[in-house]
Amino acid sequence: MKDKDKTKEQLISKLVEMRRRIAELESWAMERKRSEETLGEVG
């Protein structure tokens, strides 16, 4: 189903889920960066 065919509630739900996923990915990216910095200090 294309976005233009979805109801407002469906689009809001999709937006909420996408924001949650972005926050999760940003968190993982920060954790990875910290890990790489720690490894760089050790090596």
PyMOL commands that place a pseudoatom at each C-alpha (Angstrom):
pseudoatom trace, name=CA, resn=MET, resi=1, chain=A, elem=C, hetatm=0, pos=[0.000, 0.000, 0.000]
pseudoatom trace, name=CA, resn=LYS, resi=2, chain=A, elem=C, hetatm=0, pos=[1.354, 3.400, -0.959]
pseudoatom trace, name=CA, resn=ASP, resi=3, chain=A, elem=C, hetatm=0, pos=[1.557, 6.181, 1.614]
pseudoatom trace, name=CA, resn=LYS, resi=4, chain=A, elem=C, hetatm=0, pos=[-0.988, 8.302, -0.263]
pseudoatom trace, name=CA, resn=ASP, resi=5, chain=A, elem=C, hetatm=0, pos=[-3.541, 5.510, 0.203]
pseudoatom trace, name=CA, resn=LYS, resi=6, chain=A, elem=C, hetatm=0, pos=[-3.012, 5.259, 3.987]
pseudoatom trace, name=CA, resn=THR, resi=7, chain=A, elem=C, hetatm=0, pos=[-5.126, 6.887, 6.647]
pseudoatom trace, name=CA, resn=LYS, resi=8, chain=A, elem=C, hetatm=0, pos=[-3.798, 9.684, 8.825]
pseudoatom trace, name=CA, resn=GLU, resi=9, chain=A, elem=C, hetatm=0, pos=[-3.587, 7.251, 11.758]
pseudoatom trace, name=CA, resn=GLN, resi=10, chain=A, elem=C, hetatm=0, pos=[-1.556, 4.775, 9.684]
pseudoatom trace, name=CA, resn=LEU, resi=11, chain=A, elem=C, hetatm=0, pos=[0.846, 7.508, 8.602]
pseudoatom trace, name=CA, resn=ILE, resi=12, chain=A, elem=C, hetatm=0, pos=[1.278, 8.752, 12.165]
pseudoatom trace, name=CA, resn=SER, resi=13, chain=A, elem=C, hetatm=0, pos=[1.957, 5.200, 13.324]
pseudoatom trace, name=CA, resn=LYS, resi=14, chain=A, elem=C, hetatm=0, pos=[4.546, 4.758, 10.577]
pseudoatom trace, name=CA, resn=LEU, resi=15, chain=A, elem=C, hetatm=0, pos=[6.181, 8.080, 11.518]
pseudoatom trace, name=CA, resn=VAL, resi=16, chain=A, elem=C, hetatm=0, pos=[6.390, 7.085, 15.196]
pseudoatom trace, name=CA, resn=GLU, resi=17, chain=A, elem=C, hetatm=0, pos=[7.994, 3.752, 14.255]
pseudoatom trace, name=CA, resn=MET, resi=18, chain=A, elem=C, hetatm=0, pos=[10.508, 5.432, 11.931]
pseudoatom trace, name=CA, resn=ARG, resi=19, chain=A, elem=C, hetatm=0, pos=[11.485, 7.944, 14.635]
pseudoatom trace, name=CA, resn=ARG, resi=20, chain=A, elem=C, hetatm=0, pos=[12.012, 5.063, 17.077]
pseudoatom trace, name=CA, resn=ARG, resi=21, chain=A, elem=C, hetatm=0, pos=[14.215, 3.241, 14.575]
pseudoatom trace, name=CA, resn=ILE, resi=22, chain=A, elem=C, hetatm=0, pos=[16.260, 6.388, 13.883]
pseudoatom trace, name=CA, resn=ALA, resi=23, chain=A, elem=C, hetatm=0, pos=[16.828, 6.892, 17.617]
pseudoatom trace, name=CA, resn=GLU, resi=24, chain=A, elem=C, hetatm=0, pos=[17.924, 3.256, 17.938]
pseudoatom trace, name=CA, resn=LEU, resi=25, chain=A, elem=C, hetatm=0, pos=[20.345, 3.545, 15.023]
pseudoatom trace, name=CA, resn=GLU, resi=26, chain=A, elem=C, hetatm=0, pos=[21.788, 6.791, 16.397]
pseudoatom trace, name=CA, resn=SER, resi=27, chain=A, elem=C, hetatm=0, pos=[22.321, 5.094, 19.752]
pseudoatom trace, name=CA, resn=TRP, resi=28, chain=A, elem=C, hetatm=0, pos=[24.099, 2.162, 18.100]
pseudoatom trace, name=CA, resn=ALA, resi=29, chain=A, elem=C, hetatm=0, pos=[26.270, 4.574, 16.111]
pseudoatom trace, name=CA, resn=MET, resi=30, chain=A, elem=C, hetatm=0, pos=[27.318, 6.397, 19.282]
pseudoatom trace, name=CA, resn=GLU, resi=31, chain=A, elem=C, hetatm=0, pos=[28.133, 3.093, 21.001]
pseudoatom trace, name=CA, resn=ARG, resi=32, chain=A, elem=C, hetatm=0, pos=[30.221, 2.013, 18.016]
pseudoatom trace, name=CA, resn=LYS, resi=33, chain=A, elem=C, hetatm=0, pos=[32.102, 5.303, 17.971]
pseudoatom trace, name=CA, resn=ARG, resi=34, chain=A, elem=C, hetatm=0, pos=[32.887, 4.996, 21.686]
pseudoatom trace, name=CA, resn=SER, resi=35, chain=A, elem=C, hetatm=0, pos=[34.065, 1.416, 21.158]
pseudoatom trace, name=CA, resn=GLU, resi=36, chain=A, elem=C, hetatm=0, pos=[36.306, 2.460, 18.264]
pseudoatom trace, name=CA, resn=GLU, resi=37, chain=A, elem=C, hetatm=0, pos=[37.754, 5.307, 20.333]
pseudoatom trace, name=CA, resn=THR, resi=38, chain=A, elem=C, hetatm=0, pos=[38.440, 2.914, 23.212]
pseudoatom trace, name=CA, resn=LEU, resi=39, chain=A, elem=C, hetatm=0, pos=[40.105, 0.428, 20.881]
pseudoatom trace, name=CA, resn=GLY, resi=40, chain=A, elem=C, hetatm=0, pos=[42.184, 3.234, 19.382]
pseudoatom trace, name=CA, resn=GLU, resi=41, chain=A, elem=C, hetatm=0, pos=[43.428, 4.223, 22.835]
pseudoatom trace, name=CA, resn=VAL, resi=42, chain=A, elem=C, hetatm=0, pos=[44.379, 0.614, 23.635]
pseudoatom trace, name=CA, resn=GLY, resi=43, chain=A, elem=C, hetatm=0, pos=[46.082, -0.055, 20.299]
for i in range(1, 43): cmd.bond("trace and resi %d" % i, "trace and resi %d" % (i + 1))
show_as sticks, trace
zoom trace
